[in-house]
Amino acid sequence: MNFKGINHLALVTGDMEATIRFWRDLLGMRLISGFGEAGFRHYFFAIDAETSLSFFEWDGAQPVERKLHGRPLSGPIAFDHVAFGLDSAETVWTLKDRLEAAGFPCSDMIDHGSFQAIYSFDPNGIPIEFCCEAEGQDIHHELALHDTNPPPAALEGPEPQPGKWPEVVNPTPATERQVKAGDGSGFFQKWAKLRRHTGE
């Protein structure tokens, strides 16, 4: 299976105006798409030529309580922070200065060995990181495993291991592959009603 990186990250805001001002006007990510209706919007910003960041805006959505990047929590949690790669340490320093000049506090530049990074928050309280690879490092081509007690699966190496999941025995026939029209909002509303109806 050949993945093409992350197509987009889908985050949430209660203030699309402030979100556009931050991601487009302060950070320089081009606004590339937007649609919506009463009580709902979905807008996209280009990270690079193939990757984008999107925000849903829903009535009543509020900024999240700030949680420092990487700080352990107990209980249900599915997200820690979003990290954006930059081409050099000089670019990271330039971005740090821009953020701080605009009133968004940043961490010091942190050396993680294979990369260097700064940490901040967007107007929605979303923890964000901006990083660059350290000189001479390339973790995308050589596994860097520095865990004193790695799980058994990690010790099997970087490549996908065959036979760990069931094989597909009933693929969807081409005649049943239907693509529904819509912007997504109606689909998710119908899906939520279905889940309530089935008690999931």
N, C-alpha and C positions, 0 to 999 in steps of 0.2 A: 504494500500500500504506500503510495507516494503522497505525503502531505506537503502542502505549500505554505508552511508556517501558519500563523494565526490569521484568519481572514479578518475578524474583528473581535474586540472585547465589547461586551454589552453591559454598561453600568447604568446607574439611576441618578437622576437629579430632580429637584423640585423647582429649579430656577434655570431654565435653558438660556436666558439672557446672560446671566453671570457665567454659565458654563462655556458659552461661545466666546465671551470676552477673555476667559482664561486660556482655553485650549487653542483657539485660533489667534487672538490678538496678542496675548502674552507669550505663549510658547511657539506660535508660528505654524500650527498644524492647519492645513487648508480644510475649510468646510466643503464637503463633497456631496452631501445628500441630506435631505430632510423631508419628513412627511408627518402628518398628524391630523387630528380631528379634535372635537371638544373633549378635554380631559386627558389627552394622549398626544405625545409627540415622539419621534424617533429620528435623531440627527447623527450624522457620521462625520468624522474628521480623519484625514489621511495622515498616517504615521510615516509611511513610505509608499513606494509605488504599488505594493500589493497588500499592505496591512492597514487596517483602520481601527479607530476607537469610536464606539457609539454610545449614546446616552438616550435612555427612555426618560421622558418627563411625564409624571403622573400627578394629578391633583392630590395634594396632601403629603407627597413625599418630602421627607426632611433630611438634612445632612446627618450622616452617621456620627455617633460618638467617636471622638478621636482615639485611635489605638496605635501606639508606636509600632513601627515596622518590626516584625519578628518577635514581638513580646508575646509570650505564651498565654493562652486563655484556656479555661475549661468550659465544657458545655458545647452546644451546637455552634459550629463556625465553619464557613466554607471558603473564606477569602482572607488574605492578609494584605498584600499590596500589589501594585502594578509597576513593573520595572521597564524602562525604555532605554534601549542601547543608543549610545552616541559614538561618533567616530574617533574622538580623542579626549584626553584629559583637559586640554585647553577649551574644548567645546563645553564640557561639563562645568568648568569654572565660570565660563561666560554665562551659562544658564543659571548657575547659582547666584551670580550678581544680579541678573534680571529679576529672578524671583524675589530676592531680598529687597531690591529697589521698589518692587510692587507691593511690598508688605506681606509676603509669604515667607515665613522663617524657614531656613534650611539647616540641616545638620552640617557638621564638618565633613570634609572629604574623607571617606573611610576606605582603607586598604584591606581588601578581602583576600589578598594573595593573587588570585587569578583575575580579579577585576577591582576597580575603584568606583565608589558611588557616593552620591549625596541623596538625602531623603527630605521630603516635604509633604504637603497636603494640598489638594485642589479645593475650590470653594465648597464642594459637597462633603468635605471631610475625608475624601478617599486618599489613602496613603499611596504616595507615588515615589518612585526611585528613578534616578537618572545615572547611568553607569557606562563605563568604557572598559574594554579588556586591558589588562596590564600588559606591558610590553613583553613579547615573547610567549604569551599565553594564548591557547586556542582550545578551550574546553569543548568545542563542538566537534573536534576531531580526535580527542584523546580523553578517555574517562579519567576524571579527577575524583577519586573516592578517598576521603580522609575521615571516615567514620570509625570510631574505636569498636563499635559493635554493629556492623551493618546487617540488615535483614538478609536471610538466605537468598531471596530473589536478586538482590543487588550483586551478590557474589557470582551470579551466573554470567555477568558481563553486560556490555552495553547493547548488544543486539537482541531483537525480539526472539523469545524462546518458543519454538513450535510445540504443539500438543498441550498447552496449558489451559485452553478454552475449547468448548465444543465446536466442531465444524458446522457450517451452515448446511442443512439438509433440505430446506424448503425455501429457496430464494424467491423473491417477489417476481412473478412472471412479467415480461415486458408489457403484456396487454393490460396489466393492473397497475402500472406505474403512472399515477396521475399527479399532476402538479396543480395545486389549488391557487386561485388568484387571490390577491389581498395584500395588505400592508403588515399583517401580523397581529394587529390588535384584535380582530374578530376571531382569529384562530385561538389565541390564548384565552379569550373570554369563553369560547365554547369548550375548550379543554378544561378550564376551571370548573364549569358547570358539570361536565361529565365526571370529573373527579369527586365533586360533592355528591353527585347522584349515586356513584358507586361506593362512596364511603372511604375512598383512599386518602 
